[in-house]
Amino acid sequence: MGLRFWLFVIGTAAIAHSILYLADREISDGVDRLSKATLTRSDALSTDRELRSVSARSPYMRDEQ
C-alpha cells in the first residue's frame, strides 16, 4: 500500500473527526440552553383566569372504567 492510500485514510479520518466534533458540540450547546430555560408558573397561568390545576384527587378527574 502506497503513501497516497495512507494519506487518503488519514485525511478522511480527520474530516470525519471534525464533522463529528462539531455535531457533538452543537448538541451539547442545545442541551445547555434547554437546561437554563425557565418558565414561571404565574406566567403560564396568567393568560386564563378560569384555568385551574387538576390532580388525581380533583373532582374534575373522573374514573373511566
N, CA, C and O atoms as a MOPAC input file, in Angstrom:
PM7 MOZYME 1SCF
protein

 N      0.85000 1    -1.16800 1     0.00000 1
 C      0.00000 1     0.00000 1     0.00000 1
 C      0.89300 1     1.22700 1     0.00000 1
 O      1.89500 1     1.32400 1     0.70800 1
 N      0.47100 1     2.13800 1    -0.82400 1
 C      1.31400 1     3.29400 1    -1.02800 1
 C      1.03200 1     4.42700 1    -0.05500 1
 O      0.11400 1     4.38400 1     0.76400 1
 N      1.85900 1     5.42600 1    -0.19000 1
 C      1.74800 1     6.61500 1     0.64800 1
 C      0.44500 1     7.35600 1     0.38000 1
 O     -0.14600 1     7.92000 1     1.30100 1
 N     -0.00400 1     7.36200 1    -0.85800 1
 C     -1.25800 1     8.05100 1    -1.19800 1
 C     -2.44600 1     7.45700 1    -0.46300 1
 O     -3.32100 1     8.18700 1     0.00200 1
 N     -2.48100 1     6.13900 1    -0.35600 1
 C     -3.57100 1     5.46800 1     0.34000 1
 C     -3.62700 1     5.89600 1     1.80500 1
 O     -4.69800 1     6.22800 1     2.31200 1
 N     -2.47900 1     5.88800 1     2.48900 1
 C     -2.44700 1     6.25500 1     3.90000 1
 C     -2.77000 1     7.73900 1     4.09800 1
 O     -3.41600 1     8.10400 1     5.08000 1
 N     -2.33500 1     8.57400 1     3.19700 1
 C     -2.69800 1     9.99200 1     3.28300 1
 C     -4.20200 1    10.17200 1     3.08800 1
 O     -4.81300 1    11.01200 1     3.74900 1
 N     -4.80000 1     9.40100 1     2.19900 1
 C     -6.24100 1     9.45400 1     1.99800 1
 C     -6.98200 1     8.98800 1     3.25100 1
 O     -7.96100 1     9.61400 1     3.65900 1
 N     -6.52800 1     7.90400 1     3.86000 1
 C     -7.15700 1     7.38900 1     5.07600 1
 C     -7.05200 1     8.40300 1     6.20500 1
 O     -8.03500 1     8.65500 1     6.90200 1
 N     -5.88900 1     8.98100 1     6.39200 1
 C     -5.69400 1     9.96700 1     7.45900 1
 C     -6.52900 1    11.22300 1     7.18700 1
 O     -7.12700 1    11.77300 1     8.11200 1
 N     -6.57700 1    11.67500 1     5.95600 1
 C     -7.37900 1    12.85200 1     5.61000 1
 C     -8.86400 1    12.61700 1     5.82000 1
 O     -9.56800 1    13.48000 1     6.34500 1
 N     -9.34200 1    11.44200 1     5.40900 1
 C    -10.75200 1    11.10400 1     5.60600 1
 C    -11.08500 1    11.01200 1     7.08700 1
 O    -12.14300 1    11.47700 1     7.51100 1
 N    -10.21200 1    10.42900 1     7.86600 1
 C    -10.44300 1    10.32500 1     9.30800 1
 C    -10.45700 1    11.71200 1     9.95600 1
 O    -11.25900 1    11.96500 1    10.85500 1
 N     -9.58800 1    12.59900 1     9.51200 1
 C     -9.54800 1    13.94900 1    10.07700 1
 C    -10.82500 1    14.71900 1     9.75400 1
 O    -11.35700 1    15.43000 1    10.60700 1
 N    -11.31000 1    14.57900 1     8.53600 1
 C    -12.55200 1    15.26300 1     8.15300 1
 C    -13.73500 1    14.68800 1     8.93200 1
 O    -14.58100 1    15.44100 1     9.41500 1
 N    -13.80200 1    13.37700 1     9.05800 1
 C    -14.89100 1    12.74500 1     9.80900 1
 C    -14.84600 1    13.15200 1    11.28100 1
 O    -15.88400 1    13.40800 1    11.89200 1
 N    -13.65200 1    13.21100 1    11.84200 1
 C    -13.49900 1    13.62300 1    13.23900 1
 C    -13.96400 1    15.06000 1    13.42800 1
 O    -14.63800 1    15.36000 1    14.41400 1
 N    -13.62400 1    15.94200 1    12.51800 1
 C    -14.04900 1    17.34700 1    12.62100 1
 C    -15.56700 1    17.47600 1    12.54300 1
 O    -16.17000 1    18.22200 1    13.31500 1
 N    -16.17900 1    16.75700 1    11.62100 1
 C    -17.64200 1    16.81800 1    11.47100 1
 C    -18.33000 1    16.29100 1    12.72200 1
 O    -19.27300 1    16.91200 1    13.21200 1
 N    -17.87500 1    15.16200 1    13.24600 1
 C    -18.48900 1    14.58600 1    14.43900 1
 C    -18.26600 1    15.46000 1    15.66900 1
 O    -19.14400 1    15.55000 1    16.52800 1
 N    -17.10500 1    16.10600 1    15.76700 1
 C    -16.82800 1    17.00800 1    16.88400 1
 C    -17.77400 1    18.20600 1    16.85000 1
 O    -18.31500 1    18.59900 1    17.88300 1
 N    -17.97200 1    18.78300 1    15.67700 1
 C    -18.87500 1    19.92900 1    15.56500 1
 C    -20.32200 1    19.53600 1    15.85300 1
 O    -21.05100 1    20.30200 1    16.48200 1
 N    -20.74200 1    18.37100 1    15.41000 1
 C    -22.10400 1    17.90700 1    15.68700 1
 C    -22.30700 1    17.68200 1    17.18400 1
 O    -23.35000 1    18.04300 1    17.72800 1
 N    -21.32800 1    17.09400 1    17.84600 1
 C    -21.42800 1    16.87300 1    19.28400 1
 C    -21.47200 1    18.19400 1    20.04200 1
 O    -22.19200 1    18.32500 1    21.03200 1
 N    -20.71100 1    19.15700 1    19.58200 1
 C    -20.70000 1    20.47600 1    20.23500 1
 C    -22.04400 1    21.18000 1    20.07700 1
 O    -22.52100 1    21.81800 1    21.01600 1
 N    -22.66000 1    21.07000 1    18.90000 1
 C    -23.98000 1    21.66300 1    18.68000 1
 C    -25.02300 1    21.03200 1    19.60000 1
 O    -25.86000 1    21.73800 1    20.16200 1
 N    -24.97900 1    19.71700 1    19.75600 1
 C    -25.92800 1    19.02300 1    20.62900 1
 C    -25.72000 1    19.45600 1    22.07700 1
 O    -26.69200 1    19.71500 1    22.78700 1
 N    -24.47400 1    19.53700 1    22.52000 1
 C    -24.18900 1    19.94200 1    23.90100 1
 C    -24.65500 1    21.36200 1    24.16700 1
 O    -25.20000 1    21.64200 1    25.23400 1
 N    -24.44900 1    22.26700 1    23.20900 1
 C    -24.90100 1    23.64600 1    23.38000 1
 C    -26.42100 1    23.71500 1    23.46600 1
 O    -26.96200 1    24.49900 1    24.24700 1
 N    -27.10900 1    22.91100 1    22.67700 1
 C    -28.56600 1    22.88400 1    22.72500 1
 C    -29.08200 1    22.36900 1    24.05300 1
 O    -30.06000 1    22.89300 1    24.58600 1
 N    -28.43500 1    21.34900 1    24.59000 1
 C    -28.83700 1    20.80700 1    25.88600 1
 C    -28.59800 1    21.83800 1    26.98100 1
 O    -29.42000 1    21.97400 1    27.88800 1
 N    -27.48900 1    22.56400 1    26.91100 1
 C    -27.20800 1    23.60200 1    27.90100 1
 C    -28.25400 1    24.70900 1    27.85000 1
 O    -28.69900 1    25.18800 1    28.89400 1
 N    -28.65000 1    25.12100 1    26.65100 1
 C    -29.66900 1    26.16700 1    26.52800 1
 C    -31.00800 1    25.69500 1    27.07700 1
 O    -31.71300 1    26.46200 1    27.73300 1
 N    -31.36700 1    24.43800 1    26.81700 1
 C    -32.62900 1    23.91200 1    27.33500 1
 C    -32.61100 1    23.77500 1    28.84800 1
 O    -33.63800 1    23.98600 1    29.49400 1
 N    -31.47700 1    23.43100 1    29.42500 1
 C    -31.41200 1    23.25600 1    30.87000 1
 C    -31.49600 1    24.59000 1    31.59900 1
 O    -31.88100 1    24.62300 1    32.76800 1
 N    -31.14700 1    25.68500 1    30.94300 1
 C    -31.21000 1    27.00200 1    31.57500 1
 C    -32.54100 1    27.70300 1    31.34300 1
 O    -32.79100 1    28.74900 1    31.94200 1
 N    -33.38600 1    27.16400 1    30.50300 1
 C    -34.67800 1    27.78000 1    30.20300 1
 C    -35.62400 1    27.58100 1    31.38000 1
 O    -35.72600 1    26.48800 1    31.93800 1
 N    -36.30600 1    28.64600 1    31.74100 1
 C    -37.25500 1    28.56100 1    32.84400 1
 C    -38.57600 1    29.18900 1    32.43300 1
 O    -38.62000 1    30.08800 1    31.59400 1
 N    -39.63300 1    28.70600 1    33.02800 1
 C    -40.96000 1    29.25900 1    32.81800 1
 C    -41.61600 1    29.31900 1    34.17900 1
 O    -41.82500 1    28.29100 1    34.82300 1
 N    -41.93700 1    30.50800 1    34.61200 1
 C    -42.55100 1    30.63100 1    35.93000 1
 C    -44.01000 1    30.21000 1    35.85500 1
 O    -44.66400 1    30.39000 1    34.82800 1
 N    -44.50400 1    29.66000 1    36.92100 1
 C    -45.87300 1    29.15400 1    36.96300 1
 C    -46.87800 1    30.29100 1    36.80900 1
 O    -47.91500 1    30.10900 1    36.17200 1
 N    -46.59700 1    31.43500 1    37.36600 1
 C    -47.54700 1    32.54300 1    37.26700 1
 C    -47.68900 1    33.02300 1    35.82300 1
 O    -48.77700 1    33.42600 1    35.41100 1
 N    -46.61600 1    32.98500 1    35.06400 1
 C    -46.70800 1    33.38000 1    33.65800 1
 C    -47.55000 1    32.40100 1    32.85800 1
 O    -48.29100 1    32.79800 1    31.95900 1
 N    -47.43400 1    31.12900 1    33.18700 1
 C    -48.17000 1    30.11300 1    32.43600 1
 C    -49.66700 1    30.18600 1    32.72400 1
 O    -50.47400 1    29.90500 1    31.83700 1
 N    -50.04900 1    30.55200 1    33.92900 1
 C    -51.45800 1    30.57100 1    34.29800 1
 C    -52.09700 1    31.95300 1    34.17600 1
 O    -53.30700 1    32.08300 1    34.36000 1
 N    -51.32200 1    32.97400 1    33.87200 1
 C    -51.86800 1    34.33000 1    33.84600 1
 C    -52.72400 1    34.59800 1    32.60600 1
 O    -53.45400 1    35.58900 1    32.58200 1
 N    -52.66000 1    33.76500 1    31.60000 1
 C    -53.41400 1    34.01800 1    30.38200 1
 C    -54.89900 1    33.71700 1    30.55300 1
 O    -55.73100 1    34.36400 1    29.91700 1
 N    -55.24500 1    32.75900 1    31.39100 1
 C    -56.65000 1    32.38000 1    31.57800 1
 C    -56.95200 1    32.32100 1    33.06800 1
 O    -56.40300 1    31.48000 1    33.78000 1
 N    -57.81600 1    33.20300 1    33.54000 1
 C    -58.12500 1    33.25700 1    34.97700 1
 C    -58.99900 1    32.08500 1    35.41000 1
 O    -59.02600 1    31.75900 1    36.59600 1
 N    -59.70800 1    31.44800 1    34.49700 1
 C    -60.57200 1    30.31500 1    34.83600 1
 C    -59.81600 1    28.98700 1    34.85100 1
 O    -60.39500 1    27.95000 1    35.17400 1
 N    -58.55100 1    29.01100 1    34.51200 1
 C    -57.75000 1    27.79100 1    34.45400 1
 C    -57.41500 1    27.33600 1    35.87000 1
 O    -56.93500 1    28.12800 1    36.68000 1
 N    -57.66500 1    26.07200 1    36.16900 1
 C    -57.41900 1    25.52200 1    37.49600 1
 C    -56.53200 1    24.28000 1    37.38400 1
 O    -56.53100 1    23.57700 1    36.37300 1
 N    -55.79400 1    24.04100 1    38.44000 1
 C    -54.94700 1    22.85300 1    38.47600 1
 C    -55.80800 1    21.61900 1    38.67800 1
 O    -56.77900 1    21.65600 1    39.43400 1
 N    -55.46600 1    20.54000 1    38.01800 1
 C    -56.19800 1    19.28800 1    38.13700 1
 C    -55.21700 1    18.22900 1    38.61700 1
 O    -54.16700 1    18.01600 1    38.00900 1
 N    -55.57100 1    17.57200 1    39.71200 1
 C    -54.73200 1    16.49900 1    40.23600 1
 C    -55.53600 1    15.20000 1    40.21600 1
 O    -56.69000 1    15.17400 1    39.78800 1
 N    -54.91700 1    14.14600 1    40.67700 1
 C    -55.60200 1    12.85100 1    40.68300 1
 C    -56.78500 1    12.84900 1    41.64300 1
 O    -57.74100 1    12.10400 1    41.43000 1
 N    -56.74300 1    13.65300 1    42.68200 1
 C    -57.82700 1    13.70200 1    43.67300 1
 C    -58.83300 1    14.79700 1    43.36400 1
 O    -59.79000 1    14.98500 1    44.11500 1
 N    -58.63900 1    15.50200 1    42.30100 1
 C    -59.51100 1    16.61100 1    41.95400 1
 C    -60.89400 1    16.10800 1    41.53600 1
 O    -61.00400 1    15.04400 1    40.92800 1
 N    -61.95100 1    16.86400 1    41.85700 1
 C    -63.29300 1    16.45500 1    41.41000 1
 C    -63.45900 1    16.52400 1    39.90100 1
 O    -64.40900 1    15.96400 1    39.35500 1
 N    -62.54400 1    17.20500 1    39.22300 1
 C    -62.63000 1    17.31700 1    37.77100 1
 C    -62.16600 1    16.03600 1    37.08200 1
 O    -62.46000 1    15.81000 1    35.90800 1
 N    -61.44400 1    15.20700 1    37.81800 1
 C    -60.99700 1    13.92700 1    37.24900 1
 C    -62.11800 1    12.91200 1    37.41300 1
 O    -62.79300 1    12.88700 1    38.44200 1
 N    -62.31200 1    12.09500 1    36.42300 1
 C    -63.35400 1    11.08100 1    36.51900 1
 C    -62.73500 1     9.71700 1    36.25600 1
 O    -61.74700 1     9.58700 1    35.53300 1
 N    -63.31600 1     8.75000 1    36.83700 1
 C    -62.83400 1     7.37200 1    36.67100 1
 C    -63.53600 1     6.77900 1    35.45400 1
 O    -64.76300 1     6.69600 1    35.39600 1
 N    -62.73100 1     6.37400 1    34.49700 1
 C    -63.28500 1     5.71500 1    33.31900 1
 C    -63.02300 1     4.23000 1    33.44200 1
 O    -61.87700 1     3.79100 1    33.53400 1
 N    -64.09300 1     3.46600 1    33.44100 1
 C    -63.93000 1     2.02100 1    33.59500 1
 C    -64.52700 1     1.28200 1    32.45000 1
 O    -64.48000 1     0.05200 1    32.41700 1

